[in-house]
Amino acid sequence: MKSTRAGRRSAWSFACIAACLLLVAALGPWREAPVECLALLAVAGAAWLVAVRSAEQGGPSFAALCAGALLLRAIALASQLDLSDDVVRYVFEGELVNRGISPYAFGPADPALAAVRDELPQLTASVAHPTVPAIYPPLVHGVSALAARVAGWVGAAGEFGAVAVLRVFFTIADLCVLWPLAALLRRAGRPPTALVAWAFCPLVALEFAGSAHLDALGILLLLLALVALARADESPTRGREIGASALLAAAVATKYLPLLVLPWLGDRARGWKRGLWVGVFTILSFAPFVWMVGGERGLGGGLGQYGERWEGGSLVFRFVRGAAEQLFEPSAGWSDPARIARLVVAALWLAWAAFVVVRVRERVRGLGLLVAGFLVLTPMLHPWYLTWMLPFVALQPSRAWLWLIAAAPLLYAPLAGWQNSGSWVEPAWMWPVLAVPFFALLLCGRSPLLAPRPPA
C-alpha cells in the first residue's frame, strides 16, 4: 500500500514537472518572461523534491522512469529559453579545429582569425567574451568539431546548425547517465527508484537538452569510470585497469572536475599505475592541438582568465571577497582583493580536501565530498555546476543539497537584465533564498556523505 501511494505521488509530481516545463517552453526566450519562468521552475523544483522523497518508498518502474525522462528532455529540446550561450562557443571552437587552428591559441576577436570571422560572421559575433581563448578540455573540441561536420552532412541550415546537433548529443549523454548511476545505486544498496533524482530533475533537462552544456558528457564518463574502477577493484585484469583509466581520462578531457577522484584510485601500487595511465591518456588527448596552427602558444590561457576573472552566484566567496576589499586596496599584483579572496577559498578547499582524503576511504563518498566543497567555495556558481552533485545525492540523499539543486534555477534571476540591458545585478533576495536554507539544513542535519555507511 505504501509503495502504491508513493507511486501515485511520484506520478502526480512528474505531471506537475512536465506541465511546468511545458509552460516555460511556451513562454519563449527567458528575457521576455523571467518572473513567470522563475515561478514555474520553483513549482517544478518543489514537485521534484516530492518525487525524490516518494522514490524512497516506491516509485515508477524503470521503463516508466525512462519514458518520463525522455518526455522531459523532449520538452526541453523544443524550448528556446536562451539561458546560456556556451554552446555557441563550443561550435565556434569546433569550427576552428576543423580548420586546423588551435582554439587554445586565439580568442574569437584575435586578428589572426580574420578569415574565420569573414567566413562565419554571425557565429563569431555571437560568441561571448571574444578576447578569451578556449577554456574547455580537448574532448569537448573534438565532439564540437564532429558536430559541425555532422551538421554539414545532414544539411543543417546556417552557421548555427551544429547547435542542434550538440543539443541532441548532450541529451543522449544525459539519458545515458541513468545506466552507470543505476549500477552505482545497486552497489550502494539503494532502491532503483532513486534514479528519479536524475531522471525527473527539471534542472538537468533544462541544462542539457535545453542549453547543451558539456557537463552531461563529463558526468556520464565520470560515472562510467567509477563503475569500471569498482569492477577493476574486484577483478583486476589489465584490460579492466586500462579501460577504467581511459574512461577517467576521457572524463577529465571533458571537464577537469573528475581529477578529484585521483586520491581514491586504489592502493599505493594499483593507484600509482592507474594514475599513470590516466596521465598518459590525458596528455595524448591534448597532443593534437600542439600540432595545429597556434599550438606553440600554450593551452592554459583561457582557463587562467576564467580562474582570475569569473565570479557570480557564489555561496561563500562573495563574503571572502568583501572582507578582502575592506583590508586591501585594488592593485595589479597579488595584493588585489579579488586575488587574495581566490587564494583564501583555494586554501579552504585544500584544507577540506586534506581532511576528506585522510578520513574517507570509500571512493564515491570521498569524491562527492570534494565536489561539494568545490561548489560551496567556488567564485562562480552556474546552475548547471550543481548537476555534478546530483549523482551523489541520489546515492546518499542530503536535504541541503536537494534544496540547492531544486532552487538552482533562481540563479538565473539576473539573466534577463543582462540580456536586455547588459547589466548583471543579483536581486537582494537571491542569496538568502538559496543559501540560508541550504546552510541551515547542512548545519542542522547530520552529514550523510561523511557518515560511515551502515552494514547491509
C-alpha positions in Angstrom: 0.0 0.0 0.0 2.8 2.4 0.9 4.5 1.7 -2.4 1.2 2.3 -4.3 0.8 5.7 -2.6 4.4 6.6 -3.3 3.9 5.7 -6.9 0.8 7.9 -7.2 2.7 10.8 -5.6 5.6 10.2 -8.0 3.2 10.2 -10.9 1.5 13.5 -9.9 4.8 15.1 -9.2 6.1 14.1 -12.6 2.9 15.5 -14.2 3.5 18.8 -12.4 7.1 18.9 -13.5 6.2 18.2 -17.1 3.4 20.8 -17.1 5.7 23.5 -15.6 8.5 22.8 -18.2 5.9 22.8 -21.0 4.6 26.2 -19.9 8.2 27.6 -19.5 8.9 26.4 -23.0 5.7 28.0 -24.3 6.7 31.4 -22.8 9.6 31.7 -25.2 13.0 33.3 -24.5 13.8 33.9 -20.9 14.2 37.6 -21.3 10.6 38.0 -22.3 9.0 36.5 -19.1 11.7 36.0 -16.4 9.3 36.3 -13.4 6.8 33.8 -14.8 9.7 31.3 -15.7 11.2 31.6 -12.3 7.8 30.9 -10.6 7.1 27.9 -12.8 10.6 26.5 -12.2 10.2 27.0 -8.5 7.0 24.9 -8.6 8.7 22.3 -10.7 11.6 22.1 -8.2 9.1 21.6 -5.3 7.4 18.8 -7.3 10.8 17.2 -7.9 11.5 17.2 -4.2 8.2 15.4 -3.6 9.1 12.9 -6.3 12.6 12.2 -4.8 11.1 11.7 -1.4 8.4 9.4 -2.7 11.1 7.3 -4.5 12.4 6.3 -1.2 9.2 4.3 -0.6 8.5 3.2 -4.1 8.1 4.8 -7.5 7.8 4.3 -11.2 9.1 1.2 -13.0 12.4 1.6 -14.8 10.5 1.7 -18.2 8.1 4.4 -16.9 11.1 6.3 -15.4 12.9 6.3 -18.7 9.8 7.3 -20.6 9.3 10.2 -18.2 12.9 11.3 -18.5 12.6 11.2 -22.3 9.5 13.3 -22.3 11.1 16.0 -20.1 14.1 16.1 -22.4 11.8 16.3 -25.5 10.0 19.3 -24.0 13.4 21.0 -23.2 14.7 20.2 -26.7 11.7 22.0 -28.1 12.2 25.1 -25.9 14.2 28.2 -26.9 14.9 29.7 -23.5 18.3 31.0 -24.4 19.6 30.5 -20.8 23.2 30.2 -21.9 25.4 30.9 -25.0 28.1 28.4 -24.1 27.0 26.1 -26.9 27.8 28.8 -29.4 31.4 28.9 -28.2 31.5 25.1 -28.5 30.5 25.3 -32.1 32.9 28.1 -32.9 35.9 26.3 -31.4 34.8 23.1 -33.2 34.9 25.1 -36.4 38.5 26.2 -35.6 39.5 22.6 -35.0 38.1 21.6 -38.4 40.3 24.2 -39.9 43.4 23.0 -38.2 43.5 26.0 -35.8 44.1 25.5 -32.1 41.2 27.1 -30.1 43.6 27.4 -27.1 45.7 29.9 -29.0 43.2 32.5 -30.2 40.1 34.3 -28.9 37.3 34.8 -31.5 38.3 38.5 -31.8 42.0 37.8 -32.4 43.3 39.4 -35.6 44.7 36.0 -36.7 41.2 34.8 -37.1 40.0 37.5 -39.6 39.4 34.9 -42.3 37.3 32.8 -40.0 35.3 35.8 -39.0 34.7 36.6 -42.6 33.5 33.1 -43.3 31.4 32.7 -40.1 30.3 36.3 -39.3 27.1 35.6 -37.3 28.6 32.7 -35.3 31.7 34.6 -34.4 29.8 37.7 -33.4 27.6 35.6 -31.1 30.5 34.2 -29.0 30.7 35.8 -25.6 34.0 37.1 -24.2 35.6 37.3 -27.7 39.1 38.0 -26.4 39.2 34.8 -24.3 40.6 31.7 -26.0 39.3 28.2 -25.3 38.7 27.1 -21.7 37.3 23.6 -22.2 39.4 20.4 -22.3 40.1 18.7 -25.6 37.3 16.1 -25.9 34.8 19.0 -26.0 36.5 20.4 -29.0 36.6 17.0 -30.7 32.9 16.5 -30.1 32.1 20.0 -31.3 34.2 19.6 -34.4 32.4 16.4 -35.2 29.0 18.1 -34.6 29.9 20.8 -37.1 30.7 18.1 -39.7 27.5 16.2 -38.9 25.5 19.4 -39.3 27.1 19.8 -42.8 26.4 16.2 -43.7 22.7 16.4 -42.7 22.3 19.8 -44.3 21.5 21.7 -41.1 20.9 25.3 -42.1 23.2 28.3 -41.3 26.2 28.8 -39.2 24.4 27.6 -36.1 23.4 24.2 -37.4 25.8 22.4 -35.1 23.9 23.8 -32.1 21.0 21.5 -32.7 23.4 18.5 -33.2 25.1 19.2 -29.9 21.8 19.6 -28.1 20.7 16.2 -29.2 24.2 14.7 -28.4 24.2 16.0 -24.9 20.6 15.0 -24.4 21.6 11.4 -25.3 24.6 11.6 -22.9 22.3 12.9 -20.2 19.9 10.0 -20.6 22.8 7.5 -20.7 23.8 8.7 -17.2 20.9 6.5 -15.9 22.8 3.4 -16.8 26.0 3.8 -14.7 24.0 5.6 -12.0 21.8 2.5 -11.7 24.9 0.3 -11.3 26.2 2.6 -8.6 22.9 2.5 -6.8 22.9 -1.3 -6.8 26.4 -1.3 -5.3 25.3 1.2 -2.6 22.2 -0.9 -1.7 19.9 1.9 -2.8 16.5 1.4 -4.4 16.4 1.7 -8.2 13.7 4.2 -7.9 16.3 6.7 -6.6 17.0 7.2 -10.3 14.1 9.6 -10.1 16.5 12.2 -8.7 18.3 12.4 -12.1 15.5 11.3 -14.5 12.9 13.8 -13.3 15.1 16.7 -12.3 14.0 19.9 -14.2 17.4 21.4 -13.8 19.0 18.5 -15.7 16.5 18.7 -18.6 16.9 22.5 -18.9 20.7 22.5 -18.8 21.5 19.6 -21.1 18.6 19.2 -23.6 17.7 22.9 -23.3 21.2 24.5 -23.2 23.5 21.7 -24.4 26.1 22.0 -21.6 29.1 19.7 -21.9 28.7 18.6 -18.3 26.3 15.9 -19.4 29.1 14.1 -21.2 31.6 14.7 -18.3 29.2 13.3 -15.7 28.4 10.3 -17.8 32.1 9.5 -18.3 32.9 10.0 -14.7 30.1 7.6 -13.5 31.2 5.0 -16.1 34.8 5.4 -14.8 33.6 4.9 -11.2 31.7 1.7 -12.2 34.8 0.5 -14.2 37.1 1.2 -11.2 34.9 -0.7 -8.9 34.9 -3.7 -11.2 38.7 -3.5 -11.6 39.0 -3.5 -7.8 37.0 -6.8 -7.7 38.7 -8.4 -10.7 41.9 -6.6 -11.6 42.8 -7.6 -15.2 45.0 -5.5 -17.5 42.0 -4.7 -19.8 39.8 -3.5 -16.9 42.6 -1.4 -15.4 43.4 0.3 -18.7 39.7 0.7 -19.6 38.8 2.3 -16.2 41.8 4.6 -16.6 40.8 5.6 -20.1 37.3 6.4 -19.1 38.5 8.6 -16.2 40.9 10.3 -18.6 38.1 10.9 -21.0 36.1 12.5 -18.2 39.0 14.8 -17.4 39.3 15.6 -21.1 35.7 16.8 -20.9 35.9 18.8 -17.7 38.7 19.0 -15.1 36.5 18.2 -12.1 36.9 14.4 -12.3 40.5 14.9 -11.4 39.2 14.9 -7.8 38.9 11.2 -7.9 42.7 10.7 -8.0 43.2 10.2 -4.3 40.9 7.1 -4.4 42.3 5.4 -7.5 43.3 2.4 -5.4 46.0 1.2 -3.0 49.5 2.5 -3.4 50.7 0.2 -6.1 47.5 0.0 -8.1 46.6 3.6 -7.6 50.0 4.7 -8.9 49.6 2.6 -12.1 46.1 3.8 -12.7 47.2 7.4 -12.2 50.0 6.9 -14.7 47.6 5.6 -17.3 45.2 8.5 -16.6 48.0 10.9 -17.1 49.2 9.3 -20.3 45.7 9.3 -21.8 45.0 12.8 -20.8 48.3 14.1 -22.3 47.5 12.2 -25.5 44.1 14.0 -25.7 45.9 17.4 -25.8 48.6 16.3 -28.2 46.8 17.0 -31.5 46.4 20.7 -30.5 50.1 21.2 -30.3 50.4 20.5 -34.0 47.6 22.8 -35.0 48.1 26.5 -36.1 49.0 28.4 -32.9 49.7 25.2 -31.0 53.0 26.7 -29.7 51.1 29.4 -27.8 50.1 27.1 -25.0 46.9 25.5 -23.7 46.0 27.3 -20.4 45.4 31.0 -21.4 41.6 30.8 -21.4 41.5 28.7 -18.3 43.7 31.2 -16.5 41.5 34.1 -17.4 38.4 32.1 -16.2 40.1 31.5 -12.8 41.1 35.1 -12.3 38.0 36.9 -13.6 34.8 34.9 -13.4 32.5 35.2 -10.4 28.8 35.2 -9.7 26.2 33.3 -7.7 28.7 32.2 -5.1 27.7 30.9 -1.7 30.8 31.8 0.3 33.2 33.6 -2.0 31.2 36.9 -2.0 31.9 37.3 1.7 35.5 36.4 1.5 36.0 39.0 -1.3 34.0 41.6 0.7 36.3 41.1 3.7 39.4 41.3 1.4 38.2 44.6 -0.1 37.9 46.0 3.4 41.6 45.1 4.2 43.4 45.7 0.9 43.4 48.3 -1.9 42.9 47.3 -5.5 46.2 46.7 -7.3 47.6 44.8 -10.3 49.6 42.5 -8.1 48.9 39.7 -5.7 47.6 42.1 -3.1 44.5 42.8 -5.2 41.4 41.8 -3.1 40.0 39.6 -5.8 43.2 37.6 -6.0 43.5 37.4 -2.2 39.9 36.2 -1.9 40.6 33.4 -4.5 43.7 32.3 -2.6 41.7 32.2 0.6 38.9 30.0 -0.8 41.5 27.8 -2.6 43.3 27.3 0.8 40.0 26.5 2.5 39.2 23.9 -0.2 42.6 22.4 0.1 42.2 22.1 3.8 38.8 20.5 3.3 40.3 18.1 0.7 43.1 17.1 3.0 40.6 16.3 5.8 38.4 14.3 3.5 41.3 12.3 1.9 42.6 11.4 5.4 39.2 10.5 6.8 37.2 8.9 4.0 38.3 5.7 2.4 35.3 5.0 0.2 35.8 6.4 -3.4 32.4 7.6 -4.3 31.7 9.3 -0.9 35.1 11.0 -0.9 34.6 12.3 -4.4 31.2 13.6 -3.5 32.6 15.5 -0.6 35.3 17.1 -2.7 32.8 18.1 -5.3 30.5 19.5 -2.6 33.4 21.6 -1.2 34.2 23.0 -4.6 30.6 24.0 -5.2 30.3 25.7 -1.8 33.6 27.7 -2.2 33.8 28.4 -6.0 33.7 32.1 -7.0 31.5 31.1 -10.0 28.4 29.0 -9.4 26.5 28.5 -12.6 23.2 26.5 -12.1 24.5 23.6 -14.3 27.5 23.1 -12.0 25.1 21.7 -9.4 24.2 18.8 -11.7 27.7 17.3 -10.8 26.4 16.9 -7.2 23.2 15.1 -8.2 24.5 11.6 -8.7 26.0 11.7 -5.2 22.7 13.0 -3.7 20.9 10.1 -5.4 23.4 7.7 -3.9 23.1 9.2 -0.4 20.3 11.8 0.0 21.0 15.1 1.6 18.2 17.6 2.3 20.6 20.5 2.0 21.8 19.5 -1.5 18.3 18.5 -2.6 17.2 22.0 -1.7 20.0 23.7 -3.5 19.5 21.7 -6.7 15.8 22.3 -6.6 16.3 26.0 -6.1 19.2 26.3 -8.6 17.1 28.0 -11.4 16.9 31.0 -9.1 20.5 31.7 -10.1 19.1 32.8 -13.4 17.3 35.8 -11.7 19.9 38.3 -13.0 19.9 36.9 -16.6 17.1 38.9 -18.1 18.7 42.2 -17.0 22.0 41.0 -18.6 20.3 40.0 -21.9 18.1 43.1 -22.1 20.5 45.8 -20.9 23.9 44.3 -20.4 23.6 44.7 -16.6 24.2 41.7 -14.3 22.7 42.6 -10.9 21.7 39.9 -8.4 18.4 40.8 -6.7 18.8 41.2 -2.9 16.6 38.2 -2.2 18.6 35.7 -4.3 21.4 34.7 -1.9 19.2 34.5 1.2 16.5 32.4 -0.5 19.2 30.0 -2.0 21.8 29.9 0.7 20.1 30.4 4.1 18.0 27.2 3.8 21.0 25.3 2.3 23.4 26.2 5.2 20.7 25.7 7.8 19.9 22.2 6.5 23.6 21.5 6.2 24.4 22.6 9.8 21.3 21.2 11.5 21.2 17.8 9.8 23.8 15.1 10.1 26.4 14.8 7.3 25.2 11.7 5.4 28.0 11.9 2.9 30.6 11.8 5.7 28.9 9.3 7.9 30.0 5.7 7.6 27.7 3.5 5.6 25.6 1.2 7.7 26.2 -2.5 7.2 23.9 -4.2 4.7 
